[in-house]
Amino acid sequence: MNRRKFLTSLSAVSVGAVSAAEQPQSGHLLTADVLIIGGGTAGTIAAIQAGRLGARTILVEAGSQLGGTTTTGGVNLPGLFHAWGKQVIAGIGWELVTSAVELNNDTLPDFTKPTGKQHYKHQVRVCGPLYAALAEEACLKAGVQLRYYEFPTAVEPTGDGWKVRLAGKGTNVEVAAKQLVDCTGNASVVGMIGLPRLREKTTQPGTLMYRLEGYEAGGLDLTALQAKAAAAVKAGVLKLTDFNGNIAGYLRGGGTNAMHVPDADSSTSETHTATNIRGRQSLLRMMRFLKQQPDFAALHIERMPAETGVRETFRIVGETTVTVDDYVKGRVFDDAVAHSFYPIDLHVEHGVKPEHLKEGIVPTIPLGALIPKDSKNLMVAGRCLSSDRLANSALRVQASCMAMGQAAGATAALAASAGTTPSQVPLTGIRRALAKHGAIVPKA
């Protein structure tokens, strides 16, 4: 064989090999008792709970790690687990949070000290990447099959459950599951099935939870900086939402939770891309502005998350809808499976003014709010639960989502075992399973 023929044949072999390797794997069928879509705040806990109850569990996460808002979203201070001097949310989420604190030699807040209206003092700061690793370990120990970089492309009901097609990097598989739990935060699976979802015309702004360091906030001329920032906004160098119009508050917090990204939306790849870009561009504008001011020569980023945190998109229409009146009055639902505790926390473009609960009030989350109306073998957990907008602004926080995730995971596992649908699982069995795994179950 001459050199030209040899190179031609070698090229053909190489191209053929690459083409074969790039072909998605098809025809691969997986089976599960419980399939959970979304490995965020709620989905991670739901998967661990279902696995610990013996259910064959698959957890699908479109990203690279577990934890969602707590990790990828950069809100590494989950709460609130305590209310009025006592713990109201515990279980698997609390287990992971305290494990992360202990392993990293961090400290828990003093929960015996009342916070008044400074509720953030009872939020628990954790190392996000460490929390993600511990959550992953807990899933593996519970026998959960983790599938990163995948998402559903089709969802079809079957006689005894669901058939879900998943696509990912070089992967195309089907899952036959008895129970399906939507923990996407956007009720994406519920939408694919064709069940109704609700959302507002204008959603709450998002936040890129970065932190800047390298300056002394106490020694700054804040009046002069505020004037310069206002001038920069007028000139188009800054946007008012970059610092929510308050340079003093922004600098005291290092930027953390002191900026807003208007129209933040994570419900599609296109809107999520735009949201993340706007968040990062806001950071760049602020850094460049501050670096031009005296006293900021050493300015640097102490931490910056991979994504802009999104507060709301879609909510389901459930068997029960939690209203703001239910929430602020602390209604104990007949089918309550978890507590929630947080102020009404509706963000607007230039800030937020939390409305705190009256002393002694501890709201509850009903099982019916996690079950889409007229559905079968389907649940949700996380911020997309059935609630009105104001109630949702409090229910969406991490500790509450962890609690409802555990309730959904337990209910789905029990339904799969009994060959029934979630609404038909006896409440006594759900509550008993939750209590056995450390959760705090509301009492009538």
N, C-alpha and C positions, 0 to 999 in steps of 0.2 A: 504494500500500500504506500502510495507516495504521500508526501507531507500534506498536500492540499486535501486529499481524500480523508486522511487521518483527522485533520482539524475539523472538517465538515461533519464526520461521524461523531466526533467528541462533542461538538456543539449541539448536535441533535439529541444525544443522550442527556446532556446537561439541561437543555430546555425541557425535555420530557420529564426529567426528575423534578424540576422546579414546578412545573404545571401540576404534576400529581400531588406534590406536597401542599400546594395551595388550595386544592379542592376541599371544600368543607366535608366533614364526615357526615354522611346521611344514613338514614335507616336505623339509627341507634335508638333503641327504646329503653327508657328508664321507668321504674315504677316507684311509687311513694305512697305512704299513708297521708302525709301532709307535705304540700308544696308551698313554700313561702317565697313570694316575689318581693325583693327589697331587703337588703341587709343593713338597714339603718338602725336608728334608736329603738324602734319597736320590733322590727323584723328579727334582729339578732336575738332578742330575749324570747320572742315567740318560738324561734327554732330550738333554742336550748331547752326551753320548757317542754316542747313536744318530744324532743329526743330523750329527755330524762324520763318521760312517761312511757318510753318504749316504742314510740311511733317511728316508722321509717321516714325520715325527714330530709328533704332537700331544700337548701337555701340558695336562692339565685340573687346575685348582686352584680349590677352593671359596672361597678367600679372595681377598685383594686384592694379594698379593705372593708372591714365591718365598722359599724358605729355611726355612719351618717353624719348628722349634725354635730355630734360630740367629737368626731375625728376629722373627716374630710371637710365638714363645714366650719370647723374651727371654734365651735362653742364648747370649749373643753371645761365647762363649769356647770355640770348638770344639776338640776334641782327642780322642784323643792321636795325633799323627802320628809321634812318635819314641819309641823304646824302647832303653834300654841304650846310649845314645850314638850311635845311628844312626837314620836315617829309615826307617820301615817302611810308611807310607802316604803316597802322593803323588798324582799324576794331576790330574784336573780340579778336584776339591775343594780340593786344596792350591793350585792355580793361582788359584782365586777368593779363597781366604783371604789369600794373600800379596798379591794385587792390591789387596784392600781395605785391608790394612795399609799398603802403599806409598802408595796414593792419598790416604789420610787422615793421612799422616805419623805413623803409629803405629810401634811397635817390636815385633819378634818376641822371644820369650824366648831366653835363651842355652841352646840345646839341648845344649851340651857339658857343662853342669853337671848332675850327677846330682841328682834331686829327692828321693831316698829315698822316704818315704811321703807326701811332699807333692806328689803327682802333678799337682795343679792348677797348679803353677808352669810346666808345659810346655803348658798350654792357651793358645790364642792369642786375645787380646781383639781383636774387630773391631767396627766400627760396623755394627749390624744393618741399618739402612735402606740404607747404602751397599752392603753385601754383596748385598742384595736387588736393587738396581739393576744391579750388575755381573753377577749371575746372569741377570737378564732380558736384558741386552745380549748375553751369551754364547749364550743360547738363540736370540735373533734372528739372530745371526751364523751359527749352525749351521743356520738354516732351520727351526727349531722353531716350530710354530704354537701360540701361547699362548692359552688360553681360561680366563680368570678368572671367578669367580662362577658356576661350573657344577659339576654333580655327576652321576654316573650314576643313572638310575632303573630301568634294565633292562639285563641283559647276557645275550646269547644266543649259543651257539656256531653257527658256520656250517661249511660244508665245508672252508674254507681259513682260518678265523680266527674273528672275533667280530663281532657287531653290537651296538653299545652305544648306548643312548638317553641323551642328556644333557639336563638341564633347567637353566635359569638365569634371570637377569633378562630377561624378555621373549623368551626363547629356548627352543626345543625342537627338537633336532636328533638325527640318527642318525650314527654313525660306523661304517664298515666297516673293520676293522683286521685285519692279518695276525697281529700279536702284541700281547698285552695285558700290561702290567706294573702290578701293584698296589703303589703306594707311599703308601697312605693312612695307614700306621702302625697301623691297626686291622684290616688284612686285610679291609676292607669289601667289596671286589669279590669276593674269594674266598668270603666269606660269602654274597653275593648269588647266586653261581653254585651254591652248595649244597655246597661242599667243606668238610671238617671244619676247625674252628679250636679252639684251646685257650685257656683263661684260668683264672686262679686265683679262688677264692671271694672272697678279699680281695686287692685290688691295691695296689701301692705308692702312697703318697701323692704328690700333685703339689706343685709349688712355683711361686709367683708371684715371679719373679726381679726384684723391685724393689730400689732402693737409696736409703737415706735419708742425708742429710748435714745439716750445720749444728750439729754438736756435736763435742766433743773426747772421744773414748772413754777416753783415758788419764787424764783428770782427773775421772772420774765415781766416785761412791761406789757401786760395783757391788753390794756386800753389801746396802746399803739398797734399791737398785733391785730386786734379786732378791726381797727380802722384800715390797716393794710389788706386784711383778708376781704373786707367789704369792697375795697377798691379793686382787688383782683377779681372778685365776682363780677363787678361792673365791667371790667375790661375783658371778661371772657376767659381769664386764666384759670379761675376756680369756678366751681358750682357751689351754690349755697348748701346743697345736700352733702358735699364733700366733708363738711364739718358740722352739719346741721345748724349752721348759722351762729354757733357758739364756740369760738376759738378757745376760750378758757376751759370749758368742759371737755373739749376734744383733747387738749394738751394734758389735762389732769389724768385722763384715762389712757393717754398714749394712742388715742385713736380707737381703742377698743369700744365697740358698740356706740360710737359717737359719730357715725357717718351712715348715710342711707343710699341705697341704690333704687331709685324709683322704678315702678313697674317690674319688679323682680319676678321671674316666672321660670319654674323648672319643669313645666309639664311637657315640653317637647325639646328635642335636641337643639333646634334652632333658637328657641327662646332662652334655653339654659346657657347656650354658648354666648348669646348677647348679654345676658345677666352677668356672667363671669367676666367678660371683657370690660363691661362698664365698671364693675367693682375694682378691677386692677388698674384701670385708667384713672379712677378716682384717687387711688393710693399714689400713683405717680405724680399726679397734679399736686397733691399735698406735700409730698416729699420735696419736689422741685421748688415749690413756693417757700417752704420752711428753710431749705438750705440757703436761700438767698437772704435770710434774716440773721441779725446778730444772735449769738448764743446757740446756734444750731449747727456749728461746724462738725460736731461729732454725732449728728443724727444718724441713726441706723435702725433697721428692722430687727426687732427682737423675735417676733413670730409672725407668720402669715399663712393662712390656710390655703388649700388648693382651690376652694370654691367659695363663692358668695353664698351666705346663708339665706334661704328663702323661707318666709314665714307662712305663706298661705297660697294655695291654688284651688284645688277642687275638694269638696266634701261630699260624702255619700248621702243618699236619702235612706235612712235606716228604719228598722222596725220601731225604734224610739229615737227622738231627737232631743238632745240636751239644749235647753234654752238658757239665756243669760239669767232669767228669773230662777230657774232650777239651780243654777250654779251659785249665784250670790246668796241664795237662801239655804244652801247646803242640803238640798233635797236628797234623801236617802231612797233611791229607787228600789222597788221590790226585787229587781234582778241585778242589784249593784254587785260588781265584781272587783272594783278597785276604787281607791280614793284619787282625788286630784287636789293640788293646792298651789295656787299662784294668783296674783292680782289679775283683773281684767287688764289686758296689755296690748291695746290696739295701737300700732304704730301708724303715724301719718308721715308725710314727706319730710317735714322739718323737725320731727321729734316724737316723744311719747309721754303721756301722763298717766301712769298706772292708777287704776281704781282698786284700792285694797279692800279685802273682805273684812267684814265685821268680826271682832274677836270671837273665837270659838267656832266659827263656821268652817267646816271641812266638806267640800263637795264630793259627790260620788259619780262613778262612771257605770252606766247600766250595760248589761250584755247586749241589749237590743240596739244600742248605738254602734255596735261593732258588726252588726248583721245587716247587709243591704236588704231593703224591703222586697218581699216576694222572691227571695233568692233561696238556693238550696246548695248545701256543701260549700259555702262561701262566707268568708269573714274579712274584715279589715282591722288594722290597728295602726295607731299613729295619728297624725294631725288631720287625716281625711275622715275621721269618724263623723257620725251624724250629729251635727250641732249647728246652732246658729252662729253668726259671725262673731259676736261679742263673747259668747261662751268659748268658742274655738280659740280666741286670742289668749285664753288662759290654759285650756286643755292641751294645747299643742306643745307645751314645754316637755323637757326630756324625762323627768321622773315620772310624770303622768303617762307619757308614751311608753316607757318601760313597763309600767304597771298594766296598761291595757294590752301590751304585747304579750306579757306573761299570761293574761287571762285568755287571749285569743289562742295562744299556743296550747294551753291546757284544754280548752274547749274543742279545738280541732282534733287533738289527739284522742280525746274521749269519744268524739263523734265517729272518727275513723274506726276505733276499736269496736264500737257498738253497731256500726253499720247504719248510722242515722245522720241527721243533719244538725248543725249547731244549736238551732232553736229548740230542738227536742231533747238535748242533753239535760238531765236533771241538775238544777242549780246546786243541790246538796253535793253532788259528785264533783262539780267544778270547784266549788268553794273548798271542799275537802282536799282536792289535789293542790290547789293554790296554797293553802295553809301548810300542807306537808312540805312544800318547796319554799317556805319562808315568806310568802306574801302576807300582807295584812289585809284581811277581808272585811269590808264594812259590815257593821252590825245595825240591825233595824232598831 
